[in-house]
Amino acid sequence: MANNLTRFDPFREVLRGSPLRGIEELMRDFPLASSLRGFEPERQIRIDVNETDQAYVVKADMPGYRKEDIKIAVDGSVVSISATMQGQEEKTEGDTVYSERYSGSQYRSFTLAQEVDDTKTEAKYQDGVLSLTLPKKPGTARKQIAIQ
């Protein structure tokens, strides 16, 4: 019977390289885990911002949207992009008609280092990519303060 005893070592899991194994097992047995599996984090619009001396050039990945569904707002140095998608698909198989409705929205807001001249802003949408040219407003650059 002494052969069935094992020695407890609190650092065994750490040394084996999986310190969170116990937590993973605990969460697998958690009563609400199955109901929480369907929740996914909200997707955020992915953007690239490039800066030149005269303007900011923003490219935002927004596949599946129509340009009429996209709204852009500029307030000083804050740029907001939002889009809403709604639709309905119908499939017919024999005498049966399957109908599915879908809807979704995305929103992204970011602040640039300098105010934007919203009267000269340009926006294009092609192949799922929104391209914005946001000219800088003259005389509104933020000052860098040197630390002494």
C-alpha positions as CSV (number, residue, x, y, z in Angstrom):
1,M,0.0,0.0,0.0
2,A,3.0,2.3,0.5
3,N,3.7,2.1,-3.2
4,N,0.5,4.0,-4.0
5,L,1.5,7.1,-2.1
6,T,2.7,10.1,-4.1
7,R,4.6,13.0,-2.7
8,F,3.0,16.4,-3.1
9,D,5.2,18.9,-4.8
10,P,3.6,22.4,-5.2
11,F,6.2,23.4,-7.9
12,R,5.8,20.3,-10.0
13,E,3.4,22.0,-12.5
14,V,5.6,25.0,-12.8
15,L,8.7,22.9,-13.5
16,R,6.8,20.9,-16.1
17,G,6.0,24.2,-18.0
18,S,2.2,24.3,-17.5
19,P,1.5,26.4,-14.4
20,L,-2.1,27.1,-15.5
21,R,-3.2,23.5,-16.1
22,G,-5.1,23.4,-12.9
23,I,-7.0,26.6,-13.7
24,E,-7.8,25.2,-17.2
25,E,-9.2,22.1,-15.6
26,L,-11.2,24.1,-13.1
27,M,-12.7,26.3,-15.8
28,R,-13.6,23.3,-17.9
29,D,-15.8,22.0,-15.1
30,F,-17.2,25.5,-14.3
31,P,-21.0,25.3,-14.6
32,L,-21.4,28.4,-16.8
33,A,-18.5,27.6,-19.1
34,S,-20.7,26.0,-21.8
35,S,-23.0,29.0,-22.0
36,L,-20.0,31.4,-22.2
37,R,-18.4,29.6,-25.1
38,G,-20.6,31.3,-27.8
39,F,-19.6,34.8,-26.8
40,E,-16.8,36.2,-28.9
41,P,-15.2,39.6,-28.4
42,E,-16.5,42.3,-30.6
43,R,-14.4,42.7,-33.7
44,Q,-12.8,46.1,-34.1
45,I,-12.1,47.9,-37.3
46,R,-8.5,47.4,-38.1
47,I,-6.7,50.5,-39.2
48,D,-3.3,51.7,-40.5
49,V,-2.4,55.4,-40.0
50,N,0.4,56.9,-41.9
51,E,1.5,60.5,-41.4
52,T,3.0,62.9,-43.9
53,D,3.9,66.6,-43.4
54,Q,0.5,67.7,-44.8
55,A,-1.9,64.9,-43.9
56,Y,-2.8,61.6,-42.2
57,V,-3.6,58.7,-44.5
58,V,-5.8,56.1,-42.9
59,K,-6.7,52.7,-44.3
60,A,-9.4,50.7,-42.6
61,D,-10.3,47.1,-43.3
62,M,-14.1,46.9,-43.6
63,P,-15.0,43.9,-45.8
64,G,-18.7,43.2,-46.6
65,Y,-20.0,46.7,-46.1
66,R,-21.5,48.9,-48.8
67,K,-20.1,52.5,-48.9
68,E,-23.7,53.7,-48.1
69,D,-23.5,51.9,-44.7
70,I,-20.3,53.6,-43.6
71,K,-20.3,56.9,-41.6
72,I,-17.2,59.0,-40.9
73,A,-17.1,61.9,-38.5
74,V,-14.2,64.3,-37.8
75,D,-14.2,66.5,-34.7
76,G,-10.9,68.4,-34.3
77,S,-8.3,65.6,-34.0
78,V,-10.9,62.8,-33.2
79,V,-11.9,60.6,-36.1
80,S,-14.8,58.2,-35.8
81,I,-15.7,55.4,-38.2
82,S,-18.9,53.4,-37.9
83,A,-20.8,51.0,-40.1
84,T,-24.0,49.0,-39.9
85,M,-24.9,45.9,-42.0
86,Q,-28.4,44.5,-42.3
87,G,-29.7,42.0,-44.8
88,Q,-31.7,38.9,-45.5
89,E,-30.8,35.7,-47.4
90,E,-33.3,33.3,-48.8
91,K,-32.5,29.8,-50.1
92,T,-35.0,27.5,-51.8
93,E,-34.6,23.7,-51.7
94,G,-37.5,22.0,-53.3
95,D,-40.6,23.2,-51.5
96,T,-38.8,24.6,-48.5
97,V,-37.6,28.2,-48.3
98,Y,-34.9,29.0,-45.8
99,S,-34.7,32.6,-44.7
100,E,-32.0,34.1,-42.6
101,R,-31.7,37.7,-41.4
102,Y,-28.4,39.2,-40.3
103,S,-27.2,42.5,-38.8
104,G,-24.1,43.8,-37.3
105,S,-22.2,47.0,-36.6
106,Q,-18.7,48.1,-36.0
107,Y,-17.3,51.3,-34.5
108,R,-13.8,52.7,-34.1
109,S,-12.7,56.1,-32.8
110,F,-9.1,57.4,-32.5
111,T,-7.3,60.6,-31.8
112,L,-4.6,62.0,-34.0
113,A,-1.7,64.2,-32.9
114,Q,-2.9,67.2,-34.8
115,E,-6.3,68.6,-35.8
116,V,-7.8,67.7,-39.1
117,D,-9.1,70.2,-41.7
118,D,-12.5,68.5,-42.2
119,T,-13.3,70.7,-45.2
120,K,-10.6,69.0,-47.3
121,T,-11.1,65.4,-46.1
122,E,-11.4,62.7,-48.7
123,A,-12.8,59.2,-48.4
124,K,-12.8,56.3,-50.8
125,Y,-14.1,52.8,-50.4
126,Q,-12.9,50.0,-52.7
127,D,-12.5,46.2,-52.3
128,G,-13.4,46.3,-48.6
129,V,-10.9,49.0,-47.7
130,L,-11.8,52.5,-46.6
131,S,-9.1,55.0,-47.4
132,L,-9.2,58.4,-45.7
133,T,-7.0,61.4,-46.5
134,L,-7.1,63.8,-43.5
135,P,-5.3,67.0,-44.2
136,K,-3.7,68.6,-41.1
137,K,-5.1,72.0,-40.0
138,P,-2.3,74.6,-40.2
139,G,-1.0,76.0,-36.9
140,T,-2.5,73.3,-34.7
141,A,0.5,71.1,-34.1
142,R,1.0,69.8,-30.5
143,K,4.1,71.0,-28.9
144,Q,6.6,68.5,-27.6
145,I,7.9,69.4,-24.1
146,A,11.5,68.5,-23.3
147,I,12.1,66.9,-19.9
148,Q,15.0,68.4,-18.1
